[in-house]
Amino acid sequence: MTGRTVRTVRTVRIGATKTIGDFVIGGMVAEFARRDDYALSLVVDNTEHLLHMLDHDELDFALVESFFGKEKYGHRLFRKEPFVGICGKDHRFSGRTVPFEELFSETVVVRERGSGTRAILEQLLAEHNYSLESFHKQVSISSFALIKMLVAGGAGVTFAYEAIARSDDALRVFRPGDAEIEREFNYVFLKGTNAERLV
């Protein structure tokens, strides 16, 4: 009786923040899924939760768009991406540089606490002595699909990575104040693990 050879397939556990997971890495994920030597488990969630999963050995690495402790985690640059204001294509802000004072007459649609895009916006506002409360109204939503729908329909503006605006013909970008903001997308992993060879 001939024995069958059982081939072991390694499952790679990857996390990605919502911008990266939903708007940046679709082609890479499809390519990886076609490989015979690895199986894939992908979690798309906010930065805070992904770092918690890394700390508890629930992920091999995460693609993160915002702040993380570079002294605590190993990391490698994936790419840089502009952080911009996003509005509907017919909005008065479309294609403009908009002074902060003019921004605040708008409803701002933001992600939930713990998300990278929200943290970056809050830092930008704090650098100019403002906060989310400076806006006429704040709406917090964890779904980018819903945020895009509201912004495209003129229900408010949001602040996020340019890749999101590029994903929808109904959206346009604007620059908040005189700020030109570019942020890193990084592979993040626990130091002292073999995860670095996977990225």
C-alpha positions, 0 to 999 in steps of 0.5 A: 500500500502506497502512502500519500504525501501530505503537503503542509501549507503554512497559513500566514496571518495578516492584518490590515487597517481599513484604508489599506485593506479596502483600497490598497492591497486588493491585487496583492491579496489576489496574487497571494491567494493564488499561491500554492505554498501559503494559505492566507488569513486576513483581518481588516480592522483599526490600528488599535485592534491590530496591534492588540492582535499582534501583541497576543500572537494572533497575527504574523504582521500587520499593514498599518497606516498610522502611529505605532510604537517604533521602539516596541515593534519591528517595521518596514516601509510599504509605501507613502500616501498623501492624507487629504480632505475628501468631498463630493465632486460638486462640493465648493471645496473640490480641488481647493486649498481650504483655510481651517476656519472655512472647514469648520462650517462643515459636518465632518465624517470621521472613523471611530476612535482607535482608527488611524485616519481619525488619529492623524486628523486629530493630530493635525487639528491639535497642531493648529490649536483646533479639535473635532469639536471645532466643526459644525457637527461630527459624525462617527462611522466605522465603515468607509463604504458608508462614509464614502456614500455620505460624502459623495452625497454632500452630507459632509466632508472627511479626511483620509488617504488619497487612495480612497478618493481615487476609488470613486468618481463621485469624490474629489480631494482638497487640501486642509489649510496649507498642510501637505501631509504624507504618511507611511504605510508600514509592515509592523511585526513583533521584534524577535520573531521570524515575521520579517522574512514574510514581508 
